[in-house]
């Protein structure tokens, strides 16, 4: 697809697809997030990873209230790749109980969706 076709498709507005999901995964730091992102993208389980460097999580763990800085990893993938992507994250994530939350992308612009699907095929 050339730039003109991509611009026209983007100008058509968001498309209702439901054909892309985002996995939201808190990590203990940037190094872990980058390692997980690189593995997911290199194995074609995710088309793209976004890493948000710092957030604070407050939670109860083993009876104590914890207050920790974490790094957020967001992975984008088609639904048919989600199960394999989850297995990869579960196998490599250092937490005893990692949070792996799936968010459905209700609207995805067509050029991006096509790119994401091609990158995970």
C-alpha positions in Angstrom: 0.0 0.0 0.0 1.4 3.4 -0.9 1.3 6.6 1.2 -1.7 8.0 -0.8 -3.8 4.8 -0.2 -2.8 4.8 3.5 -3.8 8.4 3.9 -7.2 7.8 2.2 -7.9 4.8 4.4 -7.0 6.8 7.5 -9.2 9.6 6.4 -12.1 7.2 6.2 -12.1 7.2 10.0 -11.8 4.4 12.6 -13.0 0.9 11.6 -14.9 -1.4 13.8 -12.9 -4.5 13.7 -12.4 -6.2 17.1 -9.4 -7.9 15.4 -6.7 -6.6 17.6 -6.1 -7.0 21.3 -3.7 -5.2 23.7 -2.0 -7.0 26.5 -1.3 -4.8 29.5 1.6 -6.1 31.6 3.2 -4.4 34.5 6.9 -5.3 34.8 9.5 -4.7 37.6 11.5 -2.3 35.4 12.6 -1.2 31.9 15.0 -4.1 31.3 12.3 -6.7 31.9 9.8 -4.8 29.7 12.3 -4.5 26.9 13.3 -8.2 27.1 9.7 -9.3 27.0 8.9 -6.9 24.1 11.8 -8.0 22.1 10.9 -11.7 22.5 7.3 -11.1 21.6 8.1 -9.1 18.5 10.9 -11.3 17.3 8.7 -14.4 17.6 6.0 -12.6 15.7 3.6 -12.9 18.6 3.1 -9.2 18.8 3.3 -6.6 16.1 4.3 -3.8 18.4 5.3 -3.1 22.0 4.8 0.1 23.9 6.7 0.7 27.1 5.7 3.3 29.6 8.6 3.8 31.9 7.2 4.6 35.3 4.0 4.1 37.2 3.3 3.4 40.9 1.3 0.3 41.9 -0.3 -0.1 45.3 -1.5 -3.6 46.1 -1.7 -6.2 48.9 0.9 -9.0 48.7 1.2 -11.7 51.3 -0.7 -9.6 53.8 1.2 -6.4 53.4 0.3 -3.3 51.4 3.0 -2.7 48.8 3.9 0.5 47.0 6.2 -0.1 44.1 7.4 1.6 40.9 6.7 -0.5 37.8 7.1 -0.2 34.1 4.1 -0.9 31.8 4.4 -3.1 28.8 1.6 -3.0 26.2 1.7 -5.6 23.4 -0.5 -5.4 20.3 -1.6 -8.6 18.6 -4.4 -10.2 16.7 -6.7 -12.4 18.9 -5.5 -15.6 17.2 -1.9 -14.9 18.5 -3.0 -14.0 22.1 -2.8 -17.5 23.7 0.8 -18.0 22.4 1.8 -14.5 23.5 0.3 -15.1 27.0 2.3 -18.4 27.3 5.5 -16.6 26.3 4.9 -13.8 28.9 4.0 -16.3 31.6 7.1 -18.3 31.0 9.5 -15.4 31.0 8.0 -12.8 33.4 9.9 -12.7 36.7 6.8 -12.1 39.0 5.2 -15.1 40.8 1.8 -13.8 39.7 2.2 -11.5 36.7 -0.8 -9.4 35.6 -1.5 -10.0 32.0 -4.7 -8.1 31.1 -6.3 -8.3 27.7 -8.0 -5.2 26.3 -10.0 -5.4 23.1 -9.3 -2.7 20.5 -12.8 -1.9 19.4 -11.7 0.5 16.7 -8.5 0.1 14.7 -7.6 2.2 11.6 -7.4 -0.1 8.6 -3.8 0.5 7.6 -2.5 -0.1 11.1 -4.6 -3.3 11.5 -3.4 -4.6 8.2 0.2 -3.9 9.2 -0.2 -5.6 12.6 -1.7 -8.7 11.0 1.1 -8.9 8.5 3.7 -8.6 11.2 2.3 -11.5 13.2 1.5 -13.8 10.4 
